[in-house]
Amino acid sequence: MQRITLLIISLLATLAFGAVVAADSTKVATTPVTPPNQHPQEVCPVMGEKINKKLYSDVQGQRVYFCCAMCKPKFKADPDSFFQKAAADGVVFENVQKVCPISGEKIDKKIYSDYEGRHVFFCCRKCRSTFAADPMKYLKRLDMPADSVKWDKDMM
């Protein structure tokens, strides 16, 4: 009888521990986490040399660091090809975005999407869905002066 009681207590303790572990694993991250196969920028996207944190350009909401001043104009001439190569290499650039590329509203850092090396934040899930339909249209808005953009205010 004592063995059965001990077995039942052990079984209940194991189940209770399992429930605690399962409940903890369902928590949602409040800040974006770089996926395991991706990493922050460490080398210049143009030359492949170590970056200089004093040399950068903000492009499409991303801060892109370079090894030398000569690389900036090369990158700006065709940023999309460099972003695509960086994404293939697992690089995620530092996000410096202030507004949602769809609505122009303040971003929510819990709502984001990774697109070709860019970590893009949105104000709401609806805007994230809209972005997926035509990412380049909306990324280019982030390089324009805010007062010259026709924001999609009806997204809110």
CNS distance restraints for C-alpha pairs under 8 A (distance, minus, plus):
assign (resid   1 and name CA) (resid   5 and name CA) 6.29 0.50 0.50
assign (resid   2 and name CA) (resid   6 and name CA) 6.01 0.50 0.50
assign (resid   3 and name CA) (resid   7 and name CA) 5.97 0.50 0.50
assign (resid   4 and name CA) (resid   8 and name CA) 6.10 0.50 0.50
assign (resid   5 and name CA) (resid   9 and name CA) 6.18 0.50 0.50
assign (resid   6 and name CA) (resid  10 and name CA) 6.10 0.50 0.50
assign (resid   7 and name CA) (resid  11 and name CA) 6.09 0.50 0.50
assign (resid   8 and name CA) (resid  12 and name CA) 6.12 0.50 0.50
assign (resid   9 and name CA) (resid  13 and name CA) 6.13 0.50 0.50
assign (resid  10 and name CA) (resid  14 and name CA) 6.16 0.50 0.50
assign (resid  11 and name CA) (resid  15 and name CA) 6.23 0.50 0.50
assign (resid  12 and name CA) (resid  16 and name CA) 6.11 0.50 0.50
assign (resid  13 and name CA) (resid  17 and name CA) 6.15 0.50 0.50
assign (resid  14 and name CA) (resid  18 and name CA) 6.13 0.50 0.50
assign (resid  15 and name CA) (resid  19 and name CA) 6.20 0.50 0.50
assign (resid  16 and name CA) (resid  20 and name CA) 6.42 0.50 0.50
assign (resid  17 and name CA) (resid  21 and name CA) 6.33 0.50 0.50
assign (resid  18 and name CA) (resid  22 and name CA) 6.06 0.50 0.50
assign (resid  19 and name CA) (resid  23 and name CA) 6.03 0.50 0.50
assign (resid  20 and name CA) (resid  24 and name CA) 6.23 0.50 0.50
assign (resid  21 and name CA) (resid  25 and name CA) 6.33 0.50 0.50
assign (resid  22 and name CA) (resid  26 and name CA) 6.70 0.50 0.50
assign (resid  23 and name CA) (resid  27 and name CA) 7.34 0.50 0.50
assign (resid  29 and name CA) (resid  33 and name CA) 7.74 0.50 0.50
assign (resid  29 and name CA) (resid 110 and name CA) 7.75 0.50 0.50
assign (resid  30 and name CA) (resid 109 and name CA) 7.72 0.50 0.50
assign (resid  30 and name CA) (resid 110 and name CA) 5.53 0.50 0.50
assign (resid  31 and name CA) (resid 109 and name CA) 6.19 0.50 0.50
assign (resid  31 and name CA) (resid 110 and name CA) 5.56 0.50 0.50
assign (resid  32 and name CA) (resid 109 and name CA) 7.13 0.50 0.50
assign (resid  32 and name CA) (resid 110 and name CA) 6.59 0.50 0.50
assign (resid  32 and name CA) (resid 112 and name CA) 7.56 0.50 0.50
assign (resid  34 and name CA) (resid  38 and name CA) 6.11 0.50 0.50
assign (resid  34 and name CA) (resid  39 and name CA) 6.62 0.50 0.50
assign (resid  34 and name CA) (resid  92 and name CA) 7.73 0.50 0.50
assign (resid  35 and name CA) (resid  39 and name CA) 7.74 0.50 0.50
assign (resid  37 and name CA) (resid  90 and name CA) 6.11 0.50 0.50
assign (resid  38 and name CA) (resid  89 and name CA) 7.90 0.50 0.50
assign (resid  38 and name CA) (resid  90 and name CA) 4.21 0.50 0.50
assign (resid  38 and name CA) (resid  91 and name CA) 5.60 0.50 0.50
assign (resid  38 and name CA) (resid  92 and name CA) 6.50 0.50 0.50
assign (resid  39 and name CA) (resid  90 and name CA) 6.03 0.50 0.50
assign (resid  39 and name CA) (resid  91 and name CA) 5.14 0.50 0.50
assign (resid  39 and name CA) (resid  92 and name CA) 5.88 0.50 0.50
assign (resid  40 and name CA) (resid  91 and name CA) 5.60 0.50 0.50
assign (resid  40 and name CA) (resid  92 and name CA) 5.09 0.50 0.50
assign (resid  40 and name CA) (resid  93 and name CA) 5.93 0.50 0.50
assign (resid  40 and name CA) (resid  94 and name CA) 7.10 0.50 0.50
assign (resid  41 and name CA) (resid  64 and name CA) 7.96 0.50 0.50
assign (resid  41 and name CA) (resid  65 and name CA) 7.73 0.50 0.50
assign (resid  41 and name CA) (resid  91 and name CA) 5.55 0.50 0.50
assign (resid  41 and name CA) (resid  92 and name CA) 6.21 0.50 0.50
assign (resid  41 and name CA) (resid  93 and name CA) 5.67 0.50 0.50
assign (resid  41 and name CA) (resid  94 and name CA) 7.59 0.50 0.50
assign (resid  42 and name CA) (resid  50 and name CA) 6.26 0.50 0.50
assign (resid  42 and name CA) (resid  51 and name CA) 6.08 0.50 0.50
assign (resid  43 and name CA) (resid  48 and name CA) 5.24 0.50 0.50
assign (resid  43 and name CA) (resid  49 and name CA) 5.19 0.50 0.50
assign (resid  43 and name CA) (resid  50 and name CA) 4.48 0.50 0.50
assign (resid  43 and name CA) (resid  51 and name CA) 5.02 0.50 0.50
assign (resid  43 and name CA) (resid  65 and name CA) 7.91 0.50 0.50
assign (resid  43 and name CA) (resid  66 and name CA) 7.42 0.50 0.50
assign (resid  43 and name CA) (resid  67 and name CA) 7.45 0.50 0.50
assign (resid  44 and name CA) (resid  48 and name CA) 4.76 0.50 0.50
assign (resid  44 and name CA) (resid  49 and name CA) 5.32 0.50 0.50
assign (resid  44 and name CA) (resid  50 and name CA) 6.11 0.50 0.50
assign (resid  44 and name CA) (resid  51 and name CA) 5.29 0.50 0.50
assign (resid  44 and name CA) (resid  65 and name CA) 6.33 0.50 0.50
assign (resid  44 and name CA) (resid  66 and name CA) 4.65 0.50 0.50
assign (resid  44 and name CA) (resid  67 and name CA) 5.44 0.50 0.50
assign (resid  45 and name CA) (resid  66 and name CA) 7.07 0.50 0.50
assign (resid  45 and name CA) (resid  75 and name CA) 7.71 0.50 0.50
assign (resid  45 and name CA) (resid  82 and name CA) 6.24 0.50 0.50
assign (resid  45 and name CA) (resid  86 and name CA) 6.79 0.50 0.50
assign (resid  46 and name CA) (resid  66 and name CA) 7.60 0.50 0.50
assign (resid  46 and name CA) (resid  71 and name CA) 5.97 0.50 0.50
assign (resid  46 and name CA) (resid  74 and name CA) 7.24 0.50 0.50
assign (resid  46 and name CA) (resid  75 and name CA) 6.58 0.50 0.50
assign (resid  46 and name CA) (resid  82 and name CA) 7.32 0.50 0.50
assign (resid  47 and name CA) (resid  67 and name CA) 7.41 0.50 0.50
assign (resid  47 and name CA) (resid  71 and name CA) 7.30 0.50 0.50
assign (resid  49 and name CA) (resid  67 and name CA) 5.91 0.50 0.50
assign (resid  50 and name CA) (resid  66 and name CA) 7.91 0.50 0.50
assign (resid  50 and name CA) (resid  67 and name CA) 5.89 0.50 0.50
assign (resid  51 and name CA) (resid  55 and name CA) 7.89 0.50 0.50
assign (resid  51 and name CA) (resid  65 and name CA) 5.84 0.50 0.50
assign (resid  51 and name CA) (resid  66 and name CA) 5.05 0.50 0.50
assign (resid  51 and name CA) (resid  67 and name CA) 4.41 0.50 0.50
assign (resid  51 and name CA) (resid  68 and name CA) 7.98 0.50 0.50
assign (resid  52 and name CA) (resid  56 and name CA) 7.96 0.50 0.50
assign (resid  52 and name CA) (resid  65 and name CA) 6.51 0.50 0.50
assign (resid  52 and name CA) (resid  66 and name CA) 5.90 0.50 0.50
assign (resid  52 and name CA) (resid  67 and name CA) 5.14 0.50 0.50
assign (resid  52 and name CA) (resid  68 and name CA) 7.23 0.50 0.50
assign (resid  53 and name CA) (resid  65 and name CA) 6.08 0.50 0.50
assign (resid  53 and name CA) (resid  66 and name CA) 7.56 0.50 0.50
assign (resid  54 and name CA) (resid  65 and name CA) 7.78 0.50 0.50
assign (resid  55 and name CA) (resid  65 and name CA) 5.75 0.50 0.50
assign (resid  55 and name CA) (resid  66 and name CA) 5.53 0.50 0.50
assign (resid  55 and name CA) (resid  67 and name CA) 7.07 0.50 0.50
assign (resid  55 and name CA) (resid  68 and name CA) 6.78 0.50 0.50
assign (resid  55 and name CA) (resid  69 and name CA) 6.74 0.50 0.50
assign (resid  56 and name CA) (resid  63 and name CA) 6.53 0.50 0.50
assign (resid  56 and name CA) (resid  64 and name CA) 5.34 0.50 0.50
assign (resid  56 and name CA) (resid  65 and name CA) 4.21 0.50 0.50
assign (resid  56 and name CA) (resid  66 and name CA) 5.77 0.50 0.50
assign (resid  56 and name CA) (resid  72 and name CA) 7.38 0.50 0.50
assign (resid  57 and name CA) (resid  63 and name CA) 5.84 0.50 0.50
assign (resid  57 and name CA) (resid  64 and name CA) 5.42 0.50 0.50
assign (resid  57 and name CA) (resid  65 and name CA) 6.70 0.50 0.50
assign (resid  57 and name CA) (resid  72 and name CA) 7.04 0.50 0.50
assign (resid  58 and name CA) (resid  62 and name CA) 5.44 0.50 0.50
assign (resid  58 and name CA) (resid  63 and name CA) 4.44 0.50 0.50
assign (resid  58 and name CA) (resid  64 and name CA) 6.15 0.50 0.50
assign (resid  58 and name CA) (resid  96 and name CA) 7.46 0.50 0.50
assign (resid  59 and name CA) (resid  63 and name CA) 6.39 0.50 0.50
assign (resid  59 and name CA) (resid  64 and name CA) 7.09 0.50 0.50
assign (resid  59 and name CA) (resid  79 and name CA) 7.89 0.50 0.50
assign (resid  59 and name CA) (resid 142 and name CA) 7.69 0.50 0.50
assign (resid  59 and name CA) (resid 143 and name CA) 6.30 0.50 0.50
assign (resid  60 and name CA) (resid  97 and name CA) 7.96 0.50 0.50
assign (resid  60 and name CA) (resid 139 and name CA) 5.27 0.50 0.50
assign (resid  60 and name CA) (resid 140 and name CA) 5.96 0.50 0.50
assign (resid  60 and name CA) (resid 141 and name CA) 7.46 0.50 0.50
assign (resid  60 and name CA) (resid 142 and name CA) 4.99 0.50 0.50
assign (resid  60 and name CA) (resid 143 and name CA) 5.43 0.50 0.50
assign (resid  61 and name CA) (resid  95 and name CA) 5.86 0.50 0.50
assign (resid  61 and name CA) (resid  96 and name CA) 5.39 0.50 0.50
assign (resid  61 and name CA) (resid  97 and name CA) 4.38 0.50 0.50
assign (resid  61 and name CA) (resid  98 and name CA) 7.81 0.50 0.50
assign (resid  61 and name CA) (resid 120 and name CA) 7.46 0.50 0.50
assign (resid  61 and name CA) (resid 139 and name CA) 7.56 0.50 0.50
assign (resid  61 and name CA) (resid 142 and name CA) 5.75 0.50 0.50
assign (resid  61 and name CA) (resid 143 and name CA) 7.25 0.50 0.50
assign (resid  62 and name CA) (resid  93 and name CA) 5.87 0.50 0.50
assign (resid  62 and name CA) (resid  94 and name CA) 5.56 0.50 0.50
assign (resid  62 and name CA) (resid  95 and name CA) 4.50 0.50 0.50
assign (resid  62 and name CA) (resid  96 and name CA) 5.58 0.50 0.50
assign (resid  62 and name CA) (resid  97 and name CA) 6.82 0.50 0.50
assign (resid  62 and name CA) (resid 118 and name CA) 6.54 0.50 0.50
assign (resid  62 and name CA) (resid 119 and name CA) 7.63 0.50 0.50
assign (resid  63 and name CA) (resid  93 and name CA) 6.29 0.50 0.50
assign (resid  63 and name CA) (resid  94 and name CA) 5.21 0.50 0.50
assign (resid  63 and name CA) (resid  95 and name CA) 6.06 0.50 0.50
assign (resid  63 and name CA) (resid  96 and name CA) 6.18 0.50 0.50
assign (resid  64 and name CA) (resid  93 and name CA) 6.35 0.50 0.50
assign (resid  64 and name CA) (resid  94 and name CA) 7.17 0.50 0.50
assign (resid  66 and name CA) (resid  71 and name CA) 6.30 0.50 0.50
assign (resid  66 and name CA) (resid  72 and name CA) 6.82 0.50 0.50
assign (resid  67 and name CA) (resid  71 and name CA) 7.20 0.50 0.50
assign (resid  68 and name CA) (resid  72 and name CA) 7.67 0.50 0.50
assign (resid  70 and name CA) (resid  74 and name CA) 7.25 0.50 0.50
assign (resid  71 and name CA) (resid  75 and name CA) 6.19 0.50 0.50
assign (resid  72 and name CA) (resid  76 and name CA) 6.19 0.50 0.50
assign (resid  73 and name CA) (resid  77 and name CA) 6.05 0.50 0.50
assign (resid  74 and name CA) (resid  78 and name CA) 7.05 0.50 0.50
assign (resid  75 and name CA) (resid  79 and name CA) 5.23 0.50 0.50
assign (resid  75 and name CA) (resid  82 and name CA) 6.81 0.50 0.50
assign (resid  78 and name CA) (resid  82 and name CA) 6.96 0.50 0.50
assign (resid  79 and name CA) (resid  83 and name CA) 6.07 0.50 0.50
assign (resid  80 and name CA) (resid  84 and name CA) 6.07 0.50 0.50
assign (resid  81 and name CA) (resid  85 and name CA) 6.24 0.50 0.50
assign (resid  82 and name CA) (resid  86 and name CA) 6.07 0.50 0.50
assign (resid  83 and name CA) (resid  87 and name CA) 6.10 0.50 0.50
assign (resid  83 and name CA) (resid 116 and name CA) 5.89 0.50 0.50
assign (resid  83 and name CA) (resid 117 and name CA) 5.54 0.50 0.50
assign (resid  83 and name CA) (resid 118 and name CA) 7.39 0.50 0.50
assign (resid  84 and name CA) (resid  88 and name CA) 6.26 0.50 0.50
assign (resid  84 and name CA) (resid 116 and name CA) 5.21 0.50 0.50
assign (resid  84 and name CA) (resid 117 and name CA) 6.64 0.50 0.50
assign (resid  85 and name CA) (resid  89 and name CA) 6.29 0.50 0.50
assign (resid  86 and name CA) (resid  90 and name CA) 6.25 0.50 0.50
assign (resid  86 and name CA) (resid  91 and name CA) 5.04 0.50 0.50
assign (resid  86 and name CA) (resid  92 and name CA) 7.40 0.50 0.50
assign (resid  86 and name CA) (resid 116 and name CA) 7.52 0.50 0.50
assign (resid  86 and name CA) (resid 117 and name CA) 5.89 0.50 0.50
assign (resid  87 and name CA) (resid  91 and name CA) 5.30 0.50 0.50
assign (resid  87 and name CA) (resid  92 and name CA) 6.77 0.50 0.50
assign (resid  87 and name CA) (resid 116 and name CA) 4.87 0.50 0.50
assign (resid  87 and name CA) (resid 117 and name CA) 4.19 0.50 0.50
assign (resid  87 and name CA) (resid 118 and name CA) 7.94 0.50 0.50
assign (resid  88 and name CA) (resid 116 and name CA) 7.77 0.50 0.50
assign (resid  90 and name CA) (resid 117 and name CA) 7.32 0.50 0.50
assign (resid  91 and name CA) (resid 117 and name CA) 5.79 0.50 0.50
assign (resid  92 and name CA) (resid 117 and name CA) 4.59 0.50 0.50
assign (resid  92 and name CA) (resid 118 and name CA) 5.88 0.50 0.50
assign (resid  92 and name CA) (resid 119 and name CA) 6.70 0.50 0.50
assign (resid  93 and name CA) (resid 117 and name CA) 6.21 0.50 0.50
assign (resid  93 and name CA) (resid 118 and name CA) 5.92 0.50 0.50
assign (resid  93 and name CA) (resid 119 and name CA) 7.01 0.50 0.50
assign (resid  94 and name CA) (resid 119 and name CA) 7.60 0.50 0.50
assign (resid  95 and name CA) (resid 118 and name CA) 7.43 0.50 0.50
assign (resid  95 and name CA) (resid 119 and name CA) 6.15 0.50 0.50
assign (resid  95 and name CA) (resid 120 and name CA) 7.23 0.50 0.50
assign (resid  97 and name CA) (resid 120 and name CA) 7.68 0.50 0.50
assign (resid  97 and name CA) (resid 121 and name CA) 7.40 0.50 0.50
assign (resid  97 and name CA) (resid 142 and name CA) 7.54 0.50 0.50
assign (resid  98 and name CA) (resid 106 and name CA) 6.56 0.50 0.50
assign (resid  98 and name CA) (resid 107 and name CA) 6.52 0.50 0.50
assign (resid  99 and name CA) (resid 103 and name CA) 7.90 0.50 0.50
assign (resid  99 and name CA) (resid 104 and name CA) 5.10 0.50 0.50
assign (resid  99 and name CA) (resid 105 and name CA) 5.31 0.50 0.50
assign (resid  99 and name CA) (resid 106 and name CA) 4.81 0.50 0.50
assign (resid  99 and name CA) (resid 107 and name CA) 5.30 0.50 0.50
assign (resid  99 and name CA) (resid 122 and name CA) 7.44 0.50 0.50
assign (resid  99 and name CA) (resid 123 and name CA) 7.73 0.50 0.50
assign (resid 100 and name CA) (resid 104 and name CA) 4.82 0.50 0.50
assign (resid 100 and name CA) (resid 105 and name CA) 5.37 0.50 0.50
assign (resid 100 and name CA) (resid 106 and name CA) 6.16 0.50 0.50
assign (resid 100 and name CA) (resid 107 and name CA) 5.33 0.50 0.50
assign (resid 100 and name CA) (resid 121 and name CA) 6.43 0.50 0.50
assign (resid 100 and name CA) (resid 122 and name CA) 4.62 0.50 0.50
assign (resid 100 and name CA) (resid 123 and name CA) 5.56 0.50 0.50
assign (resid 100 and name CA) (resid 127 and name CA) 7.86 0.50 0.50
assign (resid 101 and name CA) (resid 122 and name CA) 6.98 0.50 0.50
assign (resid 101 and name CA) (resid 131 and name CA) 7.98 0.50 0.50
assign (resid 101 and name CA) (resid 138 and name CA) 5.36 0.50 0.50
assign (resid 101 and name CA) (resid 139 and name CA) 6.36 0.50 0.50
assign (resid 101 and name CA) (resid 141 and name CA) 6.22 0.50 0.50
assign (resid 101 and name CA) (resid 142 and name CA) 6.11 0.50 0.50
assign (resid 101 and name CA) (resid 151 and name CA) 8.00 0.50 0.50
assign (resid 102 and name CA) (resid 122 and name CA) 7.67 0.50 0.50
assign (resid 102 and name CA) (resid 127 and name CA) 5.92 0.50 0.50
assign (resid 102 and name CA) (resid 130 and name CA) 7.58 0.50 0.50
assign (resid 102 and name CA) (resid 131 and name CA) 7.04 0.50 0.50
assign (resid 102 and name CA) (resid 138 and name CA) 6.22 0.50 0.50
assign (resid 102 and name CA) (resid 151 and name CA) 6.16 0.50 0.50
assign (resid 102 and name CA) (resid 152 and name CA) 5.72 0.50 0.50
assign (resid 102 and name CA) (resid 155 and name CA) 7.73 0.50 0.50
assign (resid 103 and name CA) (resid 123 and name CA) 7.66 0.50 0.50
assign (resid 103 and name CA) (resid 127 and name CA) 7.31 0.50 0.50
assign (resid 103 and name CA) (resid 151 and name CA) 4.97 0.50 0.50
assign (resid 103 and name CA) (resid 152 and name CA) 4.71 0.50 0.50
assign (resid 103 and name CA) (resid 153 and name CA) 5.13 0.50 0.50
assign (resid 103 and name CA) (resid 154 and name CA) 7.78 0.50 0.50
assign (resid 103 and name CA) (resid 155 and name CA) 6.41 0.50 0.50
assign (resid 103 and name CA) (resid 156 and name CA) 7.42 0.50 0.50
assign (resid 104 and name CA) (resid 146 and name CA) 7.69 0.50 0.50
assign (resid 104 and name CA) (resid 151 and name CA) 5.75 0.50 0.50
assign (resid 104 and name CA) (resid 152 and name CA) 7.62 0.50 0.50
assign (resid 104 and name CA) (resid 153 and name CA) 7.66 0.50 0.50
assign (resid 105 and name CA) (resid 123 and name CA) 6.20 0.50 0.50
assign (resid 106 and name CA) (resid 122 and name CA) 7.91 0.50 0.50
assign (resid 106 and name CA) (resid 123 and name CA) 5.97 0.50 0.50
assign (resid 107 and name CA) (resid 111 and name CA) 8.00 0.50 0.50
assign (resid 107 and name CA) (resid 121 and name CA) 5.97 0.50 0.50
assign (resid 107 and name CA) (resid 122 and name CA) 5.00 0.50 0.50
assign (resid 107 and name CA) (resid 123 and name CA) 4.34 0.50 0.50
assign (resid 107 and name CA) (resid 124 and name CA) 7.91 0.50 0.50
assign (resid 108 and name CA) (resid 112 and name CA) 7.96 0.50 0.50
assign (resid 108 and name CA) (resid 121 and name CA) 6.60 0.50 0.50
assign (resid 108 and name CA) (resid 122 and name CA) 5.90 0.50 0.50
assign (resid 108 and name CA) (resid 123 and name CA) 5.02 0.50 0.50
assign (resid 108 and name CA) (resid 124 and name CA) 7.09 0.50 0.50
assign (resid 109 and name CA) (resid 121 and name CA) 5.97 0.50 0.50
assign (resid 109 and name CA) (resid 122 and name CA) 7.39 0.50 0.50
assign (resid 110 and name CA) (resid 121 and name CA) 7.84 0.50 0.50
assign (resid 111 and name CA) (resid 121 and name CA) 5.87 0.50 0.50
assign (resid 111 and name CA) (resid 122 and name CA) 5.65 0.50 0.50
assign (resid 111 and name CA) (resid 123 and name CA) 7.00 0.50 0.50
assign (resid 111 and name CA) (resid 124 and name CA) 6.49 0.50 0.50
assign (resid 111 and name CA) (resid 125 and name CA) 6.57 0.50 0.50
assign (resid 111 and name CA) (resid 128 and name CA) 7.50 0.50 0.50
assign (resid 112 and name CA) (resid 119 and name CA) 6.91 0.50 0.50
assign (resid 112 and name CA) (resid 120 and name CA) 5.40 0.50 0.50
assign (resid 112 and name CA) (resid 121 and name CA) 4.23 0.50 0.50
assign (resid 112 and name CA) (resid 122 and name CA) 5.83 0.50 0.50
assign (resid 112 and name CA) (resid 128 and name CA) 6.95 0.50 0.50
assign (resid 113 and name CA) (resid 119 and name CA) 6.05 0.50 0.50
assign (resid 113 and name CA) (resid 120 and name CA) 5.32 0.50 0.50
assign (resid 113 and name CA) (resid 121 and name CA) 6.58 0.50 0.50
assign (resid 113 and name CA) (resid 128 and name CA) 7.07 0.50 0.50
assign (resid 114 and name CA) (resid 118 and name CA) 5.66 0.50 0.50
assign (resid 114 and name CA) (resid 119 and name CA) 4.66 0.50 0.50
assign (resid 114 and name CA) (resid 120 and name CA) 6.10 0.50 0.50
assign (resid 115 and name CA) (resid 119 and name CA) 6.48 0.50 0.50
assign (resid 115 and name CA) (resid 120 and name CA) 7.21 0.50 0.50
assign (resid 115 and name CA) (resid 135 and name CA) 7.91 0.50 0.50
assign (resid 122 and name CA) (resid 127 and name CA) 6.27 0.50 0.50
assign (resid 122 and name CA) (resid 128 and name CA) 6.02 0.50 0.50
assign (resid 123 and name CA) (resid 127 and name CA) 6.88 0.50 0.50
assign (resid 124 and name CA) (resid 128 and name CA) 6.64 0.50 0.50
assign (resid 124 and name CA) (resid 156 and name CA) 7.70 0.50 0.50
assign (resid 125 and name CA) (resid 129 and name CA) 6.33 0.50 0.50
assign (resid 126 and name CA) (resid 130 and name CA) 6.35 0.50 0.50
assign (resid 126 and name CA) (resid 155 and name CA) 6.86 0.50 0.50
assign (resid 126 and name CA) (resid 156 and name CA) 7.94 0.50 0.50
assign (resid 127 and name CA) (resid 131 and name CA) 6.12 0.50 0.50
assign (resid 127 and name CA) (resid 155 and name CA) 6.54 0.50 0.50
assign (resid 128 and name CA) (resid 132 and name CA) 6.53 0.50 0.50
assign (resid 129 and name CA) (resid 133 and name CA) 7.08 0.50 0.50
assign (resid 130 and name CA) (resid 134 and name CA) 7.36 0.50 0.50
assign (resid 131 and name CA) (resid 135 and name CA) 5.08 0.50 0.50
assign (resid 131 and name CA) (resid 138 and name CA) 6.56 0.50 0.50
assign (resid 134 and name CA) (resid 138 and name CA) 6.96 0.50 0.50
assign (resid 135 and name CA) (resid 139 and name CA) 6.07 0.50 0.50
assign (resid 136 and name CA) (resid 140 and name CA) 6.12 0.50 0.50
assign (resid 137 and name CA) (resid 141 and name CA) 7.05 0.50 0.50
assign (resid 138 and name CA) (resid 142 and name CA) 7.27 0.50 0.50
assign (resid 139 and name CA) (resid 143 and name CA) 7.60 0.50 0.50
assign (resid 140 and name CA) (resid 144 and name CA) 7.02 0.50 0.50
assign (resid 141 and name CA) (resid 149 and name CA) 6.65 0.50 0.50
assign (resid 142 and name CA) (resid 146 and name CA) 7.96 0.50 0.50
assign (resid 144 and name CA) (resid 148 and name CA) 6.83 0.50 0.50
assign (resid 144 and name CA) (resid 149 and name CA) 6.83 0.50 0.50
assign (resid 145 and name CA) (resid 149 and name CA) 6.94 0.50 0.50
